[in-house]
Amino acid sequence: MSPAPFLVKICGLGTPETLEAAIAAGADQIGLVHFPRSPRHVDLDHGAALSRQALGRTERVVLLVDPDDALVAAVVAAFRPDWLQLHGSEPPERVAELRARTGLPVMKALGIATADDLARAAPYRSVADRLLFDAKPAPGAVLPGGNGHAFDWSLLAGAGRTDPFMLSGGLTPETVADAVAMTAAQAVDVSSGVETAPGRKDPERIAAFVAAARAVAGADGSAARAVGGATAPEIAPAARRA
C-alpha cells in the first residue's frame, strides 16, 4: 500500500483573497470557523460563498464548538463541507452521533498540555476519523483554539509513527518543520501562525507555511522525517476509517 500524502490545512480563512492564497499555495484542506466568539467567525451566507469558491479545489472543513443539532443542520446545509471539525468539549458519544447524523467524516480537536490530556484521546480513536492535537487553552480563555500557543511537542515525540494525528497549536512557517520532526505528525493545521492580527490572514505567510510543511514530505508526497540521523517515510492517516 502506498503511503497517504502529508496533509496541510489552513484554518480560519475569512476572505476570498486569502482562501485563494491557500488554494494557490497547495493547501490540502481549508477551515471555515462558525463560532461567533472567534475573530475568524464566518456567518452562514459568507461561509457558504467561501465554501463554493473552494468546491472541487481543496477539501472544506467547517469548525464548530459544542454545536446543537439545529446548528449542525444549518451549517452543513449552508456550507456543504467535506469534513466536520469539533473543537469543543464534545464527548466521544456526541462525535459518533454527529458522524452518523451528517454522514461526514469528523475531526475531533483535543487540547494538550500534559500527558494526562493525551490519555483522553483513547476513547475518541474509534469514533473520529481524525484526531487533532491542539494547545490546551488557559483557564478562562475565550477561545478553545486559535490562540497562537504551542504545547510541549516532546509529549508526542515520535507518536505519529504508530498513532496518526493532525498537529496544531502555535505552528508557524518558522517552526512547523521542527514540530513535525519531533512528533512524526502526518498532518498539520495552522491559523494564527499565518496572521498579521487575529483573523487577518497573510497570503505570504500562508505560502511560506505550506512550503515549509511540504519540505518535510518525501519525494512521493508522504511524510519523511529524520530518525536517528536518517530519513524515513511515515504513513499518514486514511481520510476515513472503517
MARDREN-50599 format. One record per residue: residue in three letters; z, y negated, x negated of N, C-alpha, C in turn. Coordinates in Angstrom, 2 decimals. Last residue first. Layout:
<sites>
   r     nc3     nc2     nc1    cac3    cac2    cac1     cc3     cc2     cc1
 ala       Z       Y       X       Z       Y       X       Z       Y       X
...
</sites>
This chain:
<sites>
   r     nc3     nc2     nc1    cac3    cac2    cac1     cc3     cc2     cc1
 ala    8.71   -2.76   12.81    8.51   -1.88   13.96    9.68   -1.99   14.91
 arg    8.39   -6.22   11.96    8.98   -4.91   11.76    8.73   -4.08   13.00
 arg    5.82   -8.40   10.76    6.63   -7.85   11.84    7.27   -6.56   11.36
 ala    4.93   -9.06    8.23    5.08  -10.13    9.22    5.92   -9.67   10.41
 ala    6.86   -7.52    5.65    5.76   -7.48    6.62    6.00   -8.58    7.64
 pro    7.97   -9.19    2.66    8.20   -8.54    3.94    6.95   -8.51    4.81
 ala    6.55   -8.41   -0.60    7.01   -9.34    0.42    7.19   -8.61    1.73
 ile    7.41   -6.91   -3.58    6.78   -6.69   -2.29    7.39   -7.64   -1.28
 glu    6.67   -8.16   -6.83    7.63   -7.83   -5.77    6.87   -7.70   -4.46
 pro    5.68   -7.40  -10.18    5.36   -7.79   -8.81    6.45   -7.34   -7.86
 ala    7.10   -8.71  -13.19    6.94   -7.57  -12.27    6.62   -8.06  -10.88
 thr    7.12   -9.43  -16.57    6.75   -9.90  -15.24    6.47   -8.72  -14.35
 ala    9.95   -9.41  -18.82    8.63   -9.01  -18.41    8.36   -9.57  -17.02
 gly   12.53  -10.19  -19.25   11.54  -10.66  -20.20   10.13  -10.26  -19.84
 gly   13.89   -9.12  -17.08   14.16   -8.60  -18.40   13.10   -8.98  -19.41
 val   11.47  -10.32  -15.15   12.57   -9.38  -15.06   12.78   -8.78  -16.44
 ala    9.87  -12.93  -13.60   10.33  -12.44  -14.89   11.55  -11.55  -14.67
 arg    7.74  -12.05  -10.84    8.86  -12.74  -11.46    9.25  -12.13  -12.78
 ala    5.53  -12.51   -8.21    5.72  -11.92   -9.53    6.77  -12.72  -10.27
 ala    4.38  -11.81   -4.97    5.38  -12.47   -5.78    5.53  -11.76   -7.11
 ser    0.78  -11.56   -4.68    2.13  -11.09   -4.41    3.10  -11.79   -5.34
 gly   -1.69  -12.37   -5.48   -1.04  -13.16   -4.45    0.35  -12.68   -4.11
 asp   -2.74  -11.07   -7.58   -3.12  -10.55   -6.28   -2.46  -11.30   -5.14
 ala   -1.55  -12.36   -9.70   -2.98  -12.56   -9.50   -3.44  -12.07   -8.14
 gly    1.65  -13.41   -8.38    0.77  -12.68   -9.28   -0.68  -12.94   -8.95
 ala    3.50  -16.49   -8.08    2.77  -15.37   -7.49    1.87  -14.72   -8.53
 val    4.61  -18.74   -9.03    5.39  -17.53   -9.23    4.68  -16.31   -8.66
 ala    2.88  -20.73   -8.27    2.92  -20.39   -9.70    3.74  -19.14   -9.97
 arg    3.39  -21.28   -5.64    2.29  -20.37   -5.94    2.31  -19.92   -7.41
 ala    5.38  -23.19   -6.00    5.72  -21.90   -5.41    4.64  -20.87   -5.73
 ala    3.87  -25.28   -7.06    4.96  -24.71   -7.85    5.36  -23.34   -7.33
 ala    2.11  -25.78   -4.90    1.59  -25.37   -6.20    2.67  -24.71   -7.06
 val    3.91  -26.56   -2.90    3.10  -25.37   -2.70    2.56  -24.87   -4.04
 phe    4.96  -28.89   -4.15    5.82  -27.75   -3.82    5.00  -26.48   -3.66
 ala    2.74  -30.55   -4.36    3.43  -30.12   -5.57    4.31  -28.91   -5.30
 ala    2.11  -30.97   -1.67    1.15  -30.30   -2.54    1.82  -29.76   -3.80
 ile    4.48  -32.33   -0.93    4.08  -31.10   -0.25    3.13  -30.30   -1.14
 arg    4.31  -34.57   -2.53    5.37  -33.60   -2.80    5.10  -32.27   -2.08
 glu    2.10  -35.80   -1.34    2.04  -35.41   -2.74    3.11  -34.39   -3.09
 pro    2.96  -36.31    1.32    1.86  -35.37    1.06    1.79  -34.92   -0.40
 asp    6.20  -36.39    2.35    5.34  -36.98    1.33    4.23  -35.99    1.01
 lys    7.83  -36.98    5.50    7.22  -36.09    4.53    6.27  -36.85    3.60
 arg   10.63  -38.01    6.80    9.40  -38.64    6.32    8.81  -37.81    5.18
 gly   13.06  -36.92    7.46   11.99  -36.86    8.44   10.67  -37.46    8.00
 pro   14.79  -38.96    5.28   14.93  -37.92    6.30   13.83  -38.00    7.36
 ala   12.40  -39.77    2.72   13.53  -40.17    3.56   13.63  -39.10    4.63
 thr   10.54  -38.38    1.39   10.99  -39.62    0.74   12.18  -40.21    1.48
 glu   10.42  -34.78    1.08   10.52  -36.02    1.84   10.92  -37.20    0.95
 val   10.61  -32.19    0.29    9.30  -32.83    0.16    9.25  -34.13    0.97
 gly   13.17  -31.34    0.82   12.74  -31.39   -0.58   11.36  -31.96   -0.80
 ser   13.52  -31.07    3.55   13.95  -32.31    2.92   13.45  -32.45    1.48
 ser   11.93  -28.44    3.53   11.82  -29.56    4.47   12.20  -30.84    3.75
 val   10.69  -25.16    2.82   11.16  -26.46    2.38   11.00  -27.48    3.50
 asp   10.93  -21.78    1.97   10.82  -22.74    3.06   11.40  -24.07    2.57
 val    9.44  -18.77    0.70   10.25  -19.98    0.54    9.92  -20.97    1.64
 ala    9.49  -15.30   -0.07    9.02  -16.38    0.79    9.96  -17.56    0.62
 gln   10.70  -13.45   -1.57    9.25  -13.29   -1.41    8.65  -14.37   -0.52
 ala   13.17  -13.80   -4.12   12.71  -14.07   -2.75   11.19  -13.92   -2.69
 ala   14.46  -13.38   -6.50   13.35  -12.47   -6.15   12.95  -12.62   -4.68
 thr   16.37  -15.14   -7.48   16.67  -14.37   -6.28   15.66  -13.28   -5.95
 met   15.37  -16.33   -9.84   16.74  -15.80   -9.79   16.94  -14.84   -8.64
 ala   12.77  -17.08   -9.21   13.01  -16.21  -10.36   14.39  -15.58  -10.30
 val   13.25  -18.84   -7.10   12.58  -17.57   -6.83   12.80  -16.59   -7.98
 ala   14.49  -20.92   -8.49   15.17  -20.27   -7.38   14.57  -18.90   -7.09
 asp   12.52  -21.71  -10.30   13.77  -21.14  -10.81   14.51  -20.38   -9.70
 ala   10.59  -22.69   -8.49   10.27  -21.56   -9.37   11.53  -20.90   -9.90
 val   11.91  -24.84   -7.18   11.54  -23.66   -6.44   11.24  -22.47   -7.35
 thr   12.51  -27.26   -8.44   13.48  -26.16   -8.53   13.00  -24.85   -7.94
 glu   10.55  -29.18   -8.06   11.10  -29.01   -9.41   11.98  -27.77   -9.55
 pro    9.98  -29.26   -5.39    8.91  -28.83   -6.30    9.45  -28.53   -7.70
 thr   13.04  -27.84   -4.00   12.16  -28.96   -4.31   11.02  -28.44   -5.17
 leu   15.60  -26.70   -1.75   14.47  -26.42   -2.65   13.62  -27.68   -2.81
 gly   17.73  -26.91    0.00   17.71  -27.75   -1.18   16.59  -27.46   -2.17
 gly   17.00  -24.19    1.63   18.22  -24.90    1.25   18.10  -25.65   -0.05
 ser   15.66  -20.82    1.57   15.62  -22.23    1.92   16.90  -22.89    1.41
 leu   13.79  -17.84    1.44   14.81  -18.68    0.82   14.58  -20.14    1.20
 met   13.48  -14.91    3.34   12.90  -16.21    3.01   14.04  -17.09    2.51
 phe   13.63  -11.45    2.25   14.15  -12.62    2.94   13.33  -13.84    2.56
 pro   14.11   -7.92    1.77   13.23   -9.08    1.92   13.91  -10.22    2.67
 asp   15.88   -6.21   -0.40   16.09   -6.75    0.94   15.26   -8.01    1.11
 thr   15.04   -5.56   -2.98   15.38   -4.48   -2.05   15.53   -4.95   -0.61
 arg   14.34   -7.86   -4.27   13.65   -6.63   -4.66   13.93   -5.49   -3.71
 gly   15.98   -9.92   -3.48   14.71   -9.75   -2.80   13.95   -8.50   -3.18
 ala   18.15  -10.00   -5.24   18.30   -9.33   -3.94   16.97   -9.06   -3.25
 gly   18.39  -11.27   -7.70   17.54  -10.09   -7.60   17.50   -9.42   -6.25
 ala   21.14  -12.90   -6.56   20.45  -12.51   -7.79   19.71  -11.19   -7.63
 leu   22.43  -14.29   -4.60   21.28  -13.47   -4.21   20.52  -12.95   -5.42
 leu   24.30  -15.76   -5.86   24.77  -14.84   -4.83   23.67  -13.87   -4.41
 ser   22.87  -17.54   -7.34   23.29  -16.31   -8.03   23.88  -15.30   -7.04
 trp   22.50  -19.79   -5.82   21.47  -18.76   -5.77   21.89  -17.47   -6.46
 asp   24.60  -21.49   -4.00   24.66  -20.77   -5.27   23.68  -19.60   -5.22
 phe   22.47  -23.80   -2.20   23.67  -23.00   -2.36   23.60  -22.26   -3.68
 ala   21.47  -27.25   -1.82   21.23  -25.89   -2.28   22.55  -25.13   -2.27
 his   20.75  -29.59    0.72   21.74  -28.98   -0.17   21.31  -27.57   -0.56
 gly   19.29  -30.86    2.68   18.94  -31.11    1.28   19.90  -30.52    0.29
 asn   19.59  -30.27    5.30   20.49  -31.28    4.74   20.23  -31.56    3.26
 gly   18.38  -28.33    6.83   17.62  -29.53    6.50   18.46  -30.64    5.92
 gly   20.83  -27.26    9.32   19.97  -27.07    8.16   19.23  -28.35    7.87
 pro   22.35  -28.09   11.40   22.62  -26.75   10.87   21.79  -26.42    9.64
 leu   23.68  -31.44   11.37   22.54  -30.54   11.39   22.91  -29.17   10.84
 val   26.15  -32.66   11.14   25.39  -32.85   12.37   24.29  -31.82   12.50
 ala   29.11  -31.11    9.87   27.74  -31.58    9.67   27.00  -31.66   10.99
 gly   31.61  -29.99   10.14   31.37  -31.27   10.79   29.97  -31.82   10.61
 pro   31.53  -28.41    6.99   32.21  -28.56    8.27   31.97  -29.95    8.87
 ala   28.16  -28.23    5.66   29.58  -28.55    5.51   30.22  -28.66    6.89
 pro   25.91  -25.48    6.17   26.28  -26.89    6.31   27.79  -27.07    6.14
 lys   24.68  -23.25    3.78   25.60  -23.40    4.90   26.03  -24.87    5.01
 ala   21.28  -23.07    3.01   22.60  -23.54    2.60   23.47  -23.76    3.83
 asp   19.70  -20.04    4.20   19.75  -21.48    4.02   21.13  -21.85    3.50
 phe   17.62  -17.39    4.52   18.91  -17.77    3.96   18.85  -19.24    3.56
 leu   16.15  -15.78    7.10   16.01  -16.97    6.28   17.41  -17.37    5.81
 leu   14.67  -12.70    7.90   15.89  -13.46    7.69   15.60  -14.63    6.76
 arg   12.39  -11.57   10.37   12.60  -12.12    9.02   13.94  -12.83    9.00
 asp   12.68  -10.32   12.74   11.51   -9.97   11.95   11.61  -10.51   10.53
 ala   15.82   -9.01   13.81   14.99  -10.15   13.42   13.81   -9.67   12.58
 val   17.13   -6.60   14.18   16.68   -7.33   15.37   15.79   -8.52   15.04
 ser   18.08   -5.46   11.89   17.36   -4.58   12.81   16.79   -5.32   14.01
 arg   19.44   -7.51   10.60   18.27   -6.92    9.96   17.44   -6.06   10.92
 tyr   21.76   -8.45   11.69   20.52   -9.10   12.10   19.27   -8.37   11.59
 pro   23.94   -7.17   10.56   23.60   -6.86   11.96   22.27   -7.46   12.43
 ala   23.84   -8.33    7.82   23.55   -6.92    8.12   23.19   -6.66    9.58
 ala   24.68  -10.92    7.40   23.26  -10.68    7.64   22.98   -9.28    8.15
 arg   27.29  -11.16    6.70   26.96  -11.38    8.10   25.51  -11.04    8.42
 ala   27.29  -11.02    3.97   27.64   -9.81    4.70   27.30   -9.93    6.18
 leu   26.85  -13.66    3.27   25.75  -12.70    3.13   26.03  -11.43    3.91
 asp   29.38  -14.69    3.63   28.30  -15.13    4.52   27.12  -14.17    4.45
 asp   30.74  -13.52    1.52   31.09  -13.14    2.89   30.02  -13.55    3.88
 ala   29.77  -14.89   -0.65   29.33  -13.51   -0.45   29.66  -13.02    0.95
 thr   29.06  -18.25    0.56   29.84  -17.25   -0.16   29.26  -15.87    0.09
 ala   27.14  -19.70    1.87   27.97  -20.41    0.89   28.74  -19.43    0.02
 ile   24.44  -19.84    4.08   25.09  -19.09    2.99   25.89  -20.04    2.09
 gly   23.32  -19.46    7.40   23.88  -20.35    6.38   24.69  -19.57    5.36
 leu   20.36  -18.03    8.49   21.79  -17.81    8.27   22.26  -18.72    7.15
 ala   17.78  -17.81   10.88   18.36  -18.52    9.75   19.86  -18.27    9.70
 lys   15.43  -15.49   11.85   16.81  -15.93   12.06   17.34  -16.55   10.78
 met   12.39  -15.33   13.46   13.00  -15.60   12.17   14.41  -16.12   12.44
 val   10.59  -13.13   15.47   11.69  -14.08   15.37   12.23  -14.12   13.95
 pro    7.48  -12.75   17.13    8.36  -12.41   16.01    9.38  -13.52   15.84
 leu    7.42  -12.77   20.76    7.11  -13.38   19.46    7.99  -12.79   18.36
 gly    8.08  -12.08   23.28    7.04  -11.30   22.65    6.62  -11.84   21.28
 thr   10.13  -13.30   24.68    8.96  -14.10   24.33    7.80  -13.28   23.80
 arg   11.97  -11.20   25.13   11.59  -12.10   26.23   10.29  -12.83   25.92
 ala   12.39   -9.99   22.64   11.81   -9.22   23.73   11.26  -10.13   24.82
 arg   13.48  -12.17   21.27   12.31  -11.48   20.71   11.61  -10.70   21.80
 leu   15.68  -12.70   22.82   14.60  -13.67   22.79   13.33  -13.07   22.18
 glu   17.23  -10.35   22.33   16.83  -10.73   23.69   15.64  -11.68   23.68
 ala   17.68  -10.44   19.57   16.92   -9.33   20.14   16.39   -9.68   21.53
 val   19.24  -12.79   19.50   17.99  -12.70   18.74   17.10  -11.62   19.34
 arg   21.44  -11.98   21.01   20.59  -13.06   21.52   19.23  -13.06   20.79
 glu   22.54  -10.04   19.35   22.09   -9.67   20.69   21.15  -10.72   21.28
 pro   23.32  -11.47   17.04   22.20  -10.52   16.99   21.66  -10.16   18.37
 pro   23.95  -14.91   18.14   24.37  -13.58   17.69   23.18  -12.63   17.68
 glu   23.22  -18.17   16.99   22.79  -17.07   17.86   23.26  -15.72   17.31
 ser   23.82  -20.63   15.99   24.83  -19.58   15.85   24.49  -18.37   16.73
 gly   20.60  -21.66   14.87   21.95  -21.98   15.32   22.91  -20.83   15.07
 his   17.93  -21.29   14.51   18.67  -21.91   13.41   20.08  -22.30   13.83
 leu   15.22  -19.28   14.92   16.52  -19.59   15.50   17.44  -20.06   14.38
 gln   11.82  -19.57   15.38   12.89  -19.64   14.38   14.18  -20.08   15.07
 leu    9.05  -17.73   16.36   10.22  -18.45   16.84   11.28  -18.40   15.75
 trp    5.54  -17.94   15.69    6.88  -17.47   15.37    7.91  -18.35   16.08
 asp    3.37  -19.13   16.80    3.19  -17.77   16.29    4.54  -17.12   15.99
 pro    3.67  -21.08   19.87    3.83  -20.81   18.45    3.52  -19.36   18.10
 arg    3.08  -22.93   22.07    2.38  -21.67   21.86    2.46  -21.23   20.39
 phe    4.23  -25.31   22.91    3.83  -25.18   21.51    2.91  -23.98   21.27
 ala    4.65  -24.91   25.72    4.01  -26.12   25.19    3.44  -25.90   23.79
 ala    5.83  -22.39   26.01    4.66  -22.75   26.83    3.91  -23.94   26.25
 val    7.97  -22.62   24.24    6.93  -21.63   23.98    5.67  -21.95   24.78
 val    9.42  -24.65   25.56    8.89  -24.87   24.22    7.77  -23.87   23.90
 ala   10.11  -23.45   28.01    9.36  -24.71   27.98    8.69  -24.92   26.62
 ala   11.54  -21.15   27.21   10.33  -21.02   28.01    9.48  -22.27   27.94
 val   13.69  -22.34   25.83   12.77  -21.44   25.14   11.46  -21.33   25.91
 leu   14.91  -23.73   27.96   14.33  -24.46   26.83   13.34  -23.58   26.08
 ala   15.74  -21.61   29.58   14.81  -22.61   30.10   14.14  -23.38   28.97
 asp   17.57  -20.21   27.98   16.32  -19.57   28.38   15.28  -20.59   28.86
 asp   18.82  -22.38   25.35   18.98  -21.57   26.55   17.60  -21.06   26.98
 pro   19.13  -22.26   21.74   18.44  -22.67   22.96   18.83  -21.80   24.16
 asp   20.31  -22.71   19.08   21.07  -22.22   20.23   20.42  -22.59   21.56
 val   17.64  -24.51   18.10   19.05  -24.32   17.75   19.83  -23.95   19.02
 leu   14.34  -23.78   16.86   15.26  -24.12   17.94   16.68  -23.81   17.50
 leu   11.16  -24.27   15.55   12.58  -24.12   15.24   13.42  -24.63   16.40
 val    8.15  -22.55   15.50    8.93  -23.55   16.20   10.41  -23.24   15.98
 val    5.42  -22.16   13.38    6.79  -21.74   13.65    7.50  -22.86   14.39
 arg    2.18  -21.04   12.96    3.01  -22.11   13.50    4.37  -21.54   13.91
 glu    0.04  -20.30   10.22    0.97  -19.84   11.24    1.91  -20.97   11.65
 thr   -3.14  -22.00   10.12   -1.91  -21.56    9.47   -0.97  -21.08   10.57
 arg   -5.37  -22.10   11.70   -5.47  -22.56   10.32   -4.27  -22.16    9.48
 gly   -5.05  -21.53   14.37   -6.06  -20.79   13.64   -6.19  -21.16   12.18
 leu   -3.69  -24.68   14.99   -4.12  -23.42   15.57   -5.24  -22.78   14.76
 ala   -2.92  -27.20   14.23   -2.75  -26.12   13.25   -3.31  -24.78   13.71
 gln   -3.37  -28.71   16.51   -4.02  -29.10   15.26   -4.00  -27.96   14.24
 arg   -1.60  -27.53   18.29   -3.04  -27.35   18.50   -3.81  -27.70   17.23
 ser    0.79  -28.49   17.19    0.52  -27.06   17.20   -0.97  -26.78   17.40
 leu    0.56  -31.19   17.73    0.58  -30.74   16.34    0.26  -29.25   16.25
 ala    0.67  -31.09   20.54   -0.52  -31.64   19.87   -0.58  -31.18   18.42
 ala    3.22  -30.03   20.96    2.05  -29.29   21.42    0.78  -29.77   20.73
 gly    4.79  -32.08   19.92    4.79  -30.77   19.28    3.59  -29.94   19.69
 his    4.29  -34.06   21.80    3.87  -34.26   20.41    3.80  -32.93   19.68
 asp    5.36  -32.84   24.13    3.98  -33.30   24.08    3.47  -33.43   22.65
 leu    8.05  -32.19   23.42    7.11  -31.17   23.86    5.66  -31.62   23.74
 asp    9.01  -33.89   20.32    9.15  -33.55   21.73    8.04  -32.60   22.15
 val   10.44  -33.09   17.22    9.21  -33.45   17.93    9.38  -33.02   19.39
 his   12.79  -34.00   14.73   12.52  -33.53   16.09   11.17  -34.01   16.58
 arg   13.75  -34.79   12.35   12.43  -34.14   12.33   12.02  -33.63   13.72
 pro   16.29  -35.60   12.56   15.30  -36.65   12.32   13.88  -36.10   12.30
 ser   17.96  -33.84   15.24   17.31  -33.82   13.94   16.36  -35.00   13.77
 arg   18.83  -33.82   17.81   19.71  -34.44   16.82   19.08  -34.49   15.43
 pro   16.82  -32.41   19.29   16.91  -33.87   19.35   17.81  -34.51   18.31
 phe   14.70  -30.16   18.23   16.17  -30.28   18.23   16.48  -31.77   18.17
 his   12.24  -28.59   17.22   12.56  -29.14   18.54   14.07  -29.10   18.69
 val   10.11  -28.74   14.50   11.52  -28.73   14.91   11.65  -29.35   16.30
 leu    7.76  -26.67   13.14    7.93  -27.79   14.05    9.33  -27.69   14.65
 gly    6.40  -25.56   10.08    7.51  -25.54   11.02    7.58  -26.81   11.83
 ile    3.73  -23.49    8.97    4.27  -24.84    9.17    5.35  -24.75   10.24
 gln    2.73  -21.16    6.46    3.37  -21.45    7.74    3.78  -22.91    7.78
 asp    1.35  -21.28    4.12    1.12  -20.12    4.99    1.67  -20.34    6.39
 ala   -0.27  -24.08    2.70    0.95  -23.51    3.28    0.60  -22.36    4.23
 gly   -2.31  -25.40    1.34   -2.33  -23.94    1.40   -1.05  -23.32    1.93
 ala   -2.82  -28.05    1.38   -2.14  -27.53    0.19   -2.10  -26.01    0.17
 ala   -3.86  -28.36    3.92   -4.75  -28.54    2.77   -4.14  -27.97    1.49
 ile   -1.50  -28.03    5.40   -2.59  -27.07    5.54   -3.52  -27.14    4.34
 ala   -0.08  -30.29    4.57    0.48  -28.95    4.37   -0.61  -27.89    4.45
 ala   -1.80  -32.35    5.40   -1.49  -32.19    3.98   -0.94  -30.80    3.68
 glu   -1.68  -32.05    8.15   -2.95  -31.81    7.47   -2.73  -31.59    5.97
 leu    0.94  -32.85    8.49    0.55  -31.49    8.86   -0.75  -31.12    8.16
 thr    0.71  -35.49    7.76    1.48  -34.59    6.89    1.22  -33.13    7.24
 glu   -1.00  -36.40    9.84   -1.37  -36.56    8.43   -0.60  -35.60    7.53
 pro    0.30  -35.94   12.27   -0.96  -35.23   11.98   -1.32  -35.28   10.50
 thr    3.86  -35.50   11.75    2.68  -36.35   11.93    1.42  -35.54   11.66
 gly    5.96  -33.77   11.23    6.02  -34.60   12.43    4.84  -35.51   12.66
 leu    7.58  -30.83   10.00    6.44  -31.74   10.00    6.41  -32.51   11.31
 gly    9.56  -28.94    9.44    9.94  -30.29    9.85    8.81  -31.29    9.80
 cys    8.45  -27.01    6.56    9.11  -27.18    7.86    9.38  -28.66    8.16
 ile    6.25  -24.95    5.09    6.64  -26.36    5.09    7.18  -26.66    6.48
 lys    6.37  -21.91    3.36    6.49  -22.59    4.65    6.94  -24.03    4.43
 val    4.70  -19.35    1.75    5.24  -20.70    1.60    5.22  -21.38    2.96
 leu    4.88  -15.99    0.58    4.70  -16.94    1.66    5.39  -18.27    1.38
 phe    2.97  -13.60   -1.15    4.10  -14.51   -1.22    3.86  -15.64   -0.23
 pro    1.46  -10.89    0.69    1.43  -12.13   -0.08    2.75  -12.87   -0.08
 ala    2.33   -7.43    0.12    2.05   -8.54    1.02    2.13   -9.84    0.23
 pro    0.76   -5.04   -2.02    1.86   -5.96   -1.74    1.43   -7.05   -0.76
 ser   -0.87   -2.20   -0.57   -0.93   -3.43   -1.35    0.25   -4.33   -1.01
 met    0.00    1.20   -0.85    0.00    0.00    0.00    0.00   -1.24   -0.88
</sites>
